[in-house]
Amino acid sequence: MFALAKFLFLSAITLVFLIPAALVLAVIGLPIAIVLGILAAPVLLVLFIVGLPVFLVLLVVGAVVGVLFGVLGAFVGLTAAAIKLVLFLVLPIACVAWLVMKLIGGRRVRREYA
């Protein structure tokens, strides 16, 4: 209960300081931001004209790199799946078959062909 009261008290004190600061920023800062936005319009136009081709080239390079990593990721995934298949399916079956052959097969006679 004490923590809730402490939270509410600190929130009220914070609001006492933040509400006047927000009003000052709204009265003074908003007109300044509008004037700076109007002054920045020609700069934004130049950046748009110059930067758009660079952006398009970076977009194409990003798409190519994305496709490359996608294809490589698919190959890595298939390789990991093949290794899992070998480790968890083929290897135990081969070990069991080898043990059965050793137990049932007995000794083999080696034949030498001359």
N, C-alpha and C positions, 0 to 999 in steps of 0.2 A: 504494500500500500504506500510505503514511504517512497519507493522508486517512482510510482505513478505520480504522486504529488510533486516530487522533484522534477520529473519530466514536464509536467504542466506548468510549473513555475518558471523553469528555464525557457520553455517555449513562449510564454507570455512576455518575458523580458526580451527575448530575441525579436519578437514581433514589434515591440516598442521601438527598437532601433532600426529594424528593416523597413517598416512602412514609411517613415519619413525619408529614408534613403531612396526608396523606390519612387516616391513622389518627386524628389529633387531630380533624379535621373530622367523621369518622364518629362518634366518641365524643361530642363536644360539639355539633356542628352538627345532627345528625339529630334528637335530642330537641327542640332549639329549633325546628327546622322543623316538627315534628309539632305542638307547642303553638301555633305561629303559624298553622298550617293549621286547627286547631280554632277558634281565635279569629277567623279570617277567614271561616268558614262563613256567619255571618249577613250579613256585608257582601256576600259572593258571591250570597246569596239575593236581597238587595235589588237588586244590580246586574243579576241575571238578570231580575227582574220588571220593572224600569224599562228596562233596556237591550234587552230582547228586541223590543219594538215598534220601537224605533229601528233595531235591526239588521235587522228585516224590511223597513222602509222603505228602508234603504240597499241591501239586497239587491235589491229591486224596481228601484230607480233604477239600480243597477249592471247589471242584466239589460237594462233599456231602453237604456242607453247602449251596452252591448255589441252589442245588435241593431242600433242605429243605425249604429255604426261598421262593423259587418259588412256592412250593406246599402250604405253609402257606399263601403266598400272594394271591394265587387263592382262598383259603377258605375265607380269609378276604374280597376279592372282591365279592364273591358270597354272603357272609353275608351282606355286605353293599348294594348289589343289592336287596336282600330280604327285608331289612329294608326300603329301598326307595320305594319298591313296596307296602309295607304295609302302609307307611306314605302318599304316594301321590295317591294311587289308592284305596286300601281297606278301609282306614279310612274315606275319604270323602264320599264314597258310603254308608258306614255304618251309618255315621252321617245323611246323607240325608234320608236314609231309616228310621232311628229312628224318625226324624222330621216328615216325612210323616205319619208314624204310630201314632204318638202323635196327629197330626192334624186331620187325617181321622178316626182313631180308636175310638175316644171318650173314655168314661169310660167303663171299664170292670167290670163286676160283679164277685166278688170273690165267688167261690163256695167251700164250705167246705164239704168234704166227711167224714161221720162219720163211 
